[in-house]
Amino acid sequence: MLKLFLPDQHVKSVFHINAGDLKDRGIKAVITDLDNTLVEWDRPNATPKLISWLKSLQDEGILVTIVSNNIEKRVRDFSDPLGIPFIFQARKPMGRAFRKAIKDMNVRKEEAVVIGDQLLTDVLGGNRNGFHTILVVPVAQTDGFITRFNRKVERRILNFFKRKGLIKWEEEN
């Protein structure tokens, strides 16, 4: 059961994910969380560095869809200026939004990765639905109310994985 919370990869940030490497592995699409994955949960717009990273994906022909549990206004205000499709109120870790994202991008789940900062939503949802999952360290140290609760649970799971040698944040990245 705990294996469902174990990401396939873990990196410090999305900037440690190379578009060329994804393409070489046959990845054609990225399903990414928004808050504390791409930018801080309270930052309204993409940073220049993030815009450059997203362009590197586009340059490799990799499609991107933002899948967020947040409300429509937050996700739309962030995604529209970038021209990135999005799904709001996704109800992650439920699978409907993940399946809709790959259907809309016209790719198979084997051709997509799920990137996010939370074990209980992004990684669990991606793993339950057969995706390759990449966990990133949260961009900000602060969170909304529900996420703060989730982080307490996640810390226990991450500590278990660290004790078992399954995750090594400090040593690898």
C-alpha positions in Angstrom: 0.0 0.0 0.0 2.8 2.5 0.9 4.3 1.8 -2.5 1.5 3.9 -4.0 3.1 6.9 -2.3 6.6 6.2 -3.6 7.4 8.5 -6.6 9.3 7.0 -9.6 11.7 10.0 -9.4 12.3 12.8 -7.0 14.1 16.1 -7.8 14.6 19.4 -6.1 12.5 21.3 -8.6 11.0 21.2 -12.1 14.2 22.9 -13.3 16.0 19.5 -12.6 13.7 17.9 -15.2 15.3 18.0 -18.6 13.0 18.2 -21.6 15.5 16.4 -23.9 15.7 13.5 -21.4 12.0 13.2 -21.2 11.8 13.1 -25.0 14.5 10.5 -25.2 12.4 8.3 -22.9 9.4 8.6 -25.2 7.5 11.1 -23.1 5.2 13.3 -25.1 3.2 14.9 -22.3 3.5 16.4 -18.9 0.7 16.6 -16.4 1.8 19.0 -13.7 0.5 20.4 -10.5 0.5 24.2 -10.1 0.8 25.4 -6.5 4.2 24.8 -4.9 5.2 22.7 -7.9 5.6 25.3 -10.6 5.4 28.4 -8.4 4.6 29.4 -4.8 0.9 28.8 -4.0 0.4 32.6 -3.6 2.4 33.7 -6.7 -0.1 34.8 -9.5 2.2 34.5 -12.5 4.9 32.3 -13.9 8.5 33.4 -13.3 10.8 34.1 -16.3 12.8 30.9 -15.4 9.6 28.9 -15.4 8.5 30.3 -18.7 11.9 29.3 -20.2 11.5 25.7 -18.8 8.0 25.4 -20.2 9.3 26.6 -23.6 12.0 24.0 -23.5 9.3 21.3 -23.2 7.4 22.9 -26.1 10.6 23.0 -28.2 10.9 19.2 -27.7 7.3 18.8 -28.7 6.2 17.9 -25.2 2.6 18.9 -24.4 1.7 20.3 -20.9 -1.5 20.3 -19.0 -1.8 21.8 -15.5 -4.0 19.7 -13.3 -4.8 21.5 -10.0 -7.1 21.0 -7.1 -7.4 24.8 -6.8 -10.4 26.9 -8.0 -10.9 27.9 -11.6 -9.9 31.6 -11.2 -6.5 30.7 -9.7 -5.7 28.1 -12.3 -7.1 30.1 -15.3 -5.3 33.4 -14.3 -2.0 31.5 -14.2 -2.5 29.3 -17.2 -4.2 31.5 -19.8 -1.2 34.0 -20.3 1.0 30.9 -21.0 -1.5 29.3 -23.3 -1.4 26.1 -21.3 -4.5 23.9 -21.0 -5.6 23.2 -17.4 -8.0 21.3 -15.3 -9.2 22.9 -12.1 -10.8 21.4 -9.0 -9.3 18.1 -10.2 -10.0 16.2 -7.0 -6.6 14.5 -7.0 -5.8 11.8 -6.2 -8.9 10.6 -8.0 -8.2 9.6 -11.6 -10.8 11.5 -13.7 -8.6 14.6 -14.2 -5.5 12.5 -15.1 -7.5 10.5 -17.7 -9.1 13.7 -19.1 -5.6 15.3 -19.4 -4.1 12.5 -21.5 -7.3 12.2 -23.6 -7.2 15.9 -24.3 -3.5 15.7 -25.2 -4.1 12.6 -27.3 -1.4 10.5 -25.6 -1.2 7.2 -23.8 -0.4 7.2 -20.1 2.9 5.5 -20.9 3.8 8.6 -22.8 3.1 11.0 -20.0 4.6 11.9 -16.6 2.9 13.4 -13.6 4.9 16.1 -11.7 3.9 17.4 -8.3 4.9 18.4 -4.8 2.5 16.3 -2.8 2.5 12.5 -2.1 -1.1 12.4 -1.1 -2.5 14.0 -4.3 0.0 14.1 -7.2 2.1 11.0 -6.5 -0.8 8.8 -5.2 -3.0 9.9 -8.1 -0.4 9.4 -10.7 0.7 6.0 -9.4 -2.9 4.7 -8.9 -3.5 5.5 -12.6 -0.3 4.0 -14.0 1.7 7.1 -14.7 5.4 7.7 -14.2 5.5 10.1 -11.2 8.1 12.8 -10.3 8.0 14.4 -6.9 9.5 17.9 -6.5 10.4 19.7 -3.3 7.7 22.3 -2.6 8.6 25.7 -4.0 7.4 27.5 -0.8 7.7 26.6 2.8 4.2 27.8 3.5 0.9 26.1 2.5 -2.8 26.6 2.6 -4.8 25.0 5.5 -5.6 21.6 3.9 -2.1 21.2 2.5 -0.5 21.9 5.9 -2.4 18.9 7.2 -1.3 16.7 4.2 2.3 17.7 4.8 2.2 16.3 8.3 1.1 12.9 6.9 3.6 13.2 4.1 6.5 13.8 6.4 5.8 10.5 8.2 5.7 8.7 4.9 8.8 10.4 3.5 10.7 9.6 6.7 9.7 6.0 6.4 11.0 6.0 2.7 14.2 7.7 3.8 14.8 5.1 6.6 14.3 2.3 4.0 16.7 4.1 1.6 14.1 4.6 -1.0 14.3 8.5 -1.1 17.6 10.4 -0.6 16.8 14.1 -1.2 19.9 15.5 0.3 22.4 13.1 -1.3 21.1 13.0 -4.8 20.0 16.5 -5.7 
